[in-house]
């Protein structure tokens, strides 16, 4: 398994460049991403690897892979999307839990719109437009954020009640903001305090 890059690695904060359709390197990256998702998931009993962005493996390319069925951990089929972008968001802003392979052991209650329209290309260059709602919309926006150097924790920085951890039973419990989050250089390396 290729190592998943975690905070505070500066590569997670870089904007990704366009992925070229038909480039054999892109196919290799996609295969590595899917394998890494499955391998990571096999090491984390209570967690599902819903998606991944190429920067999480150190590739500065606009590629994401999204699990085909997020309700079935046994279905290891992922859909690769090249050069995805959010065209429009709408619906009510909802706060829900997000986790990230690149921000280990931390979950956050992140506010995002409930609907998103996404434009992307399939691996063969076919342009697709997706109307996503709820968890799928949240997942796509989370991964597209990665391509722009943004992590989910950036959306909730300073919100003392928005950070959680997974306990040994697989349940989420609050993290103490003042002792664990504030000033944590692994999460926010540019912070002054």
C-alpha positions in Angstrom: 0.0 0.0 0.0 1.3 3.5 -0.9 1.4 5.5 2.3 -1.4 8.0 2.8 -0.1 11.5 3.4 -1.3 13.0 6.7 -1.2 16.5 8.2 0.9 18.5 8.5 2.5 17.4 5.2 2.6 20.6 3.0 1.7 18.6 -0.1 -1.9 18.5 1.2 -2.1 22.3 1.0 -1.1 22.6 -2.7 -3.6 23.2 -5.5 -3.6 20.3 -7.9 -3.0 20.5 -11.7 -5.3 19.2 -14.4 -5.2 15.5 -15.1 -4.5 14.7 -18.7 -7.0 12.1 -20.2 -5.3 9.2 -21.8 -2.0 9.6 -19.8 -0.8 6.2 -18.6 0.4 7.8 -15.4 -3.2 8.7 -14.6 -4.3 5.1 -14.9 -1.5 4.0 -12.6 -2.4 6.7 -10.0 -6.1 5.7 -10.1 -5.2 2.0 -9.5 -2.9 3.0 -6.6 -5.7 5.2 -5.1 -8.3 2.4 -5.2 -5.8 -0.1 -3.7 -4.8 2.3 -0.9 -8.5 3.0 -0.1 -9.2 -0.8 0.3 -6.0 -1.5 2.2 -6.6 1.5 4.6 -10.1 0.3 5.2 -9.0 -3.2 6.0 -6.8 -1.8 8.7 -9.6 0.3 10.3 -12.4 -1.9 11.6 -15.1 0.7 12.1 -14.4 3.0 9.2 -15.3 3.1 5.5 -13.1 4.5 2.8 -15.7 6.4 0.9 -13.4 8.3 -1.4 -9.8 9.6 -2.0 -8.1 12.5 -3.8 -4.8 12.1 -5.6 -2.9 14.6 -3.3 -3.5 12.2 -0.4 -1.0 9.8 -2.1 1.4 12.7 -3.0 0.1 13.2 -6.6 -0.6 16.8 -7.5 -3.3 15.9 -10.0 -7.0 16.6 -10.1 -8.2 13.1 -9.7 -10.6 11.6 -7.1 -12.1 8.1 -6.7 -15.5 7.6 -5.1 -16.9 4.4 -3.8 -19.8 3.1 -6.0 -21.9 1.9 -3.0 -21.2 3.7 0.3 -23.6 1.4 2.2 -21.7 -1.8 1.3 -18.2 -2.2 2.7 -17.9 -5.5 0.7 -18.4 -3.6 -2.6 -14.9 -2.4 -3.4 -15.8 -0.7 -6.7 -14.7 2.9 -7.1 -15.5 5.4 -9.8 -12.6 7.6 -10.9 -13.3 11.2 -11.7 -10.8 13.5 -13.5 -10.8 17.3 -13.1 -13.9 17.4 -11.0 -15.3 20.8 -10.1 -18.3 22.1 -8.2 -20.5 24.0 -10.6 -23.2 24.9 -8.1 -24.4 24.2 -4.6 -27.9 24.6 -3.2 -30.1 23.3 -0.5 -30.0 23.8 3.2 -26.6 24.0 4.9 -26.3 20.9 7.1 -23.7 20.0 9.6 -22.6 16.3 9.5 -19.7 14.2 10.5 -16.7 13.9 8.2 -13.5 12.0 8.6 -10.4 11.9 6.4 -7.6 9.4 5.8 -5.2 12.4 5.9 -6.4 13.7 9.2 -6.1 10.5 11.3 -8.2 9.9 14.4 -10.2 13.1 14.1 -13.8 13.6 12.9 -15.6 16.9 12.5 -19.1 18.2 12.2 -18.8 20.2 9.0 -21.4 22.5 7.5 -22.0 22.0 3.8 -24.9 22.5 1.4 -27.1 19.5 1.0 -26.9 19.5 -2.8 -24.1 19.9 -5.3 -23.8 19.9 -9.1 -20.4 18.5 -10.2 -18.8 18.5 -13.6 -16.0 15.9 -14.3 -14.5 13.5 -16.8 -14.4 9.8 -16.7 -11.1 8.1 -17.3 -11.9 7.8 -21.1 -12.5 11.5 -21.3 -16.3 11.4 -21.3 -17.7 14.5 -19.6 -20.2 13.8 -16.9 -22.4 16.1 -14.9 -23.7 14.9 -11.5 -26.5 16.1 -9.3 -25.5 14.9 -5.9 -27.4 15.1 -2.6 -26.7 14.5 1.1 -23.8 12.1 1.8 -22.6 11.9 -1.9 -22.7 15.7 -2.3 -20.7 16.0 1.0 -18.2 13.4 -0.1 -17.6 15.0 -3.5 -17.2 18.5 -2.0 -14.8 17.1 0.6 -12.6 15.4 -2.1 -12.7 18.4 -4.5 -11.6 20.5 -1.5 -8.5 18.3 -1.3 -7.7 19.2 -4.9 -7.7 22.9 -3.9 -5.5 22.3 -0.8 -8.4 22.5 1.7 -9.0 20.0 4.5 -12.4 19.5 6.3 -10.9 20.8 9.5 -10.5 24.2 7.8 -14.3 24.5 7.7 -14.6 24.1 11.5 -11.5 25.7 12.9 -12.3 27.5 16.1 -15.6 25.6 16.7 -15.0 24.0 20.0 -18.0 21.6 19.7 -17.2 20.4 16.2 -14.3 18.0 16.8 -14.7 14.3 17.6 -12.7 11.1 17.9 -13.6 7.4 17.4 -13.4 5.4 20.5 -12.5 1.7 20.7 -16.2 0.7 20.2 -16.5 2.6 17.0 -18.5 5.4 18.5 -17.8 9.2 18.1 -17.1 11.2 21.2 -16.1 14.8 21.6 -12.5 15.9 21.6 -11.3 18.5 24.1 -10.7 21.5 21.8 -8.4 23.4 24.2 -6.1 20.5 24.9 -6.1 18.6 21.6 -7.0 20.9 18.8 -6.0 24.5 19.6 -2.4 25.1 18.6 -1.9 21.6 17.3 0.8 22.1 14.7 -0.1 18.8 13.0 -3.5 20.1 12.2 -2.8 23.8 11.7 1.0 24.2 11.0 0.6 27.9 10.2 -1.0 28.9 13.5 0.8 31.4 15.7 -0.3 30.0 19.1 
